[in-house]
Amino acid sequence: MYVQLLNAATATNGAPSLSSHGFALQTPAASVNIAGDKGLLLVHSTAGSDTMAVTIRLWGYSAISAAWHPLGPGGASTKGIINNGNSCPETGTDTVAHAEVVGGLENLQRLYAEITAITGTDTAISGWLVARS
Amino acid sequence: MKVQLLSGATATNGAGSMAVGSITTVAVANLVDGETFTLDDGVTSSVFEFDKTGNGVTGGRVAVDVSGDTTAGDVRDTVIAAVNGSGLTIAASIAGTAKAGLKNAVVGTVGNTTSGDTVDDVGFVVTNMAGGIAGVVLRSAVAGVEIGDKAELVVASTAGSGTMTATIRLWGYSAVAQDWFPLGVGTASGKGVINGGSALEETGADAIAHIENIDGLENLERIHAEIVSIGGTATAISAWLVARR
């Protein structure tokens, strides 16, 4: 079971503001049912060259607070940034690949991956949350 | 329940990777109508023919209609479209001003194949598809393997002397993303490297022993232990992933 958070994204996409932003973790009509508390966040490049890197902030939407929250502690600039607050650099020639376990999902309704920075030339990034249904 | 990731390995063994390659393109003026390049996805081999005049290509070949192109960048984009529309499991993408990156979507060594071309211009280069890693499957009813979400990575030297070290990066394959990922956070050099990103050092005279919990395996299908570097004399390393059945 998975939701695709980014599909060959090539630019920053801003923080989420509306409750409709991002992707629902449970949408029976779409056969999406991420019911567990944790999942595996996968990020990789689908195109690009030069010195590629991407910085991604993960946001969760809570119906209780009716607000989006960057996931995890930290200073304002790094809160919610995956890879311990760092950019995801190249892991091979013209390749970015990152995997990270994300917890605390069962109390969130939606997830949003914000690209806060992307470098390189024609860099394109895709991302998924893969989890048990 | 265990799967063996390394068996007396004595050398570096490559990163977790799909089979990849590239095509460096040239301007249309440097191509001759009818020149070709060939790609093989491990099951099917396809011949791609450049069509400079828009009058079609030889039957059975994939047309690369560059009749409306001028620059090497134009040709790159047309090549990418042709490869992606060919039905091969190889995906092409932009990898430079005049370069298309190629990646096989099928995991394993099957995608490591020989490419070719008949283009006279030396600037046009098609590399072989290489680097595809099979890794070890985490779940297989046939093989009786069923690794859950957590496991213990056990690493031990089986031979060696001198000042022995081993740096090991753990990669996981996701069928969802159709790609390999270094497991865990960190910098480019440390990402996925076990032991907190540091080399395994001797834990006794001429002996390396290491054990570490690995999490998040249930959403991966395969695993690969890359020996990034290995030090000492005739150092041999074995590794297993051990989990409760």
Chai-1 contact restraints between the chains, C-beta under 6 A:
chainA,res_idxA,chainB,res_idxB,connection_type,confidence,min_distance_angstrom,max_distance_angstrom,comment,restraint_id
A,Y2,B,V176,contact,1.0,0.0,6.0,A-B,restraint_1
A,L40,B,G216,contact,1.0,0.0,6.0,A-B,restraint_2
A,L40,B,N219,contact,1.0,0.0,6.0,A-B,restraint_3
A,L42,B,S174,contact,1.0,0.0,6.0,A-B,restraint_4
A,L42,B,A177,contact,1.0,0.0,6.0,A-B,restraint_5
A,L42,B,F181,contact,1.0,0.0,6.0,A-B,restraint_6
A,H44,B,A177,contact,1.0,0.0,6.0,A-B,restraint_7
A,H44,B,D179,contact,1.0,0.0,6.0,A-B,restraint_8
A,T46,B,S93,contact,1.0,0.0,6.0,A-B,restraint_9
A,A47,B,S93,contact,1.0,0.0,6.0,A-B,restraint_10
A,A47,B,I94,contact,1.0,0.0,6.0,A-B,restraint_11
A,S49,B,A95,contact,1.0,0.0,6.0,A-B,restraint_12
A,S49,B,G96,contact,1.0,0.0,6.0,A-B,restraint_13
A,N83,B,V185,contact,1.0,0.0,6.0,A-B,restraint_14
A,N84,B,V185,contact,1.0,0.0,6.0,A-B,restraint_15
A,P89,B,A188,contact,1.0,0.0,6.0,A-B,restraint_16
A,E90,B,A188,contact,1.0,0.0,6.0,A-B,restraint_17
A,T91,B,P182,contact,1.0,0.0,6.0,A-B,restraint_18
A,D94,B,A95,contact,1.0,0.0,6.0,A-B,restraint_19
A,A97,B,F181,contact,1.0,0.0,6.0,A-B,restraint_20
A,A99,B,G172,contact,1.0,0.0,6.0,A-B,restraint_21
A,A99,B,F181,contact,1.0,0.0,6.0,A-B,restraint_22
A,A99,B,L183,contact,1.0,0.0,6.0,A-B,restraint_23
A,E100,B,V185,contact,1.0,0.0,6.0,A-B,restraint_24
A,V101,B,D215,contact,1.0,0.0,6.0,A-B,restraint_25
A,V101,B,G216,contact,1.0,0.0,6.0,A-B,restraint_26
A,D122,B,I94,contact,1.0,0.0,6.0,A-B,restraint_27
A,W128,B,V176,contact,1.0,0.0,6.0,A-B,restraint_28
A,W128,B,A177,contact,1.0,0.0,6.0,A-B,restraint_29
A,V130,B,V176,contact,1.0,0.0,6.0,A-B,restraint_30
A,V130,B,N219,contact,1.0,0.0,6.0,A-B,restraint_31
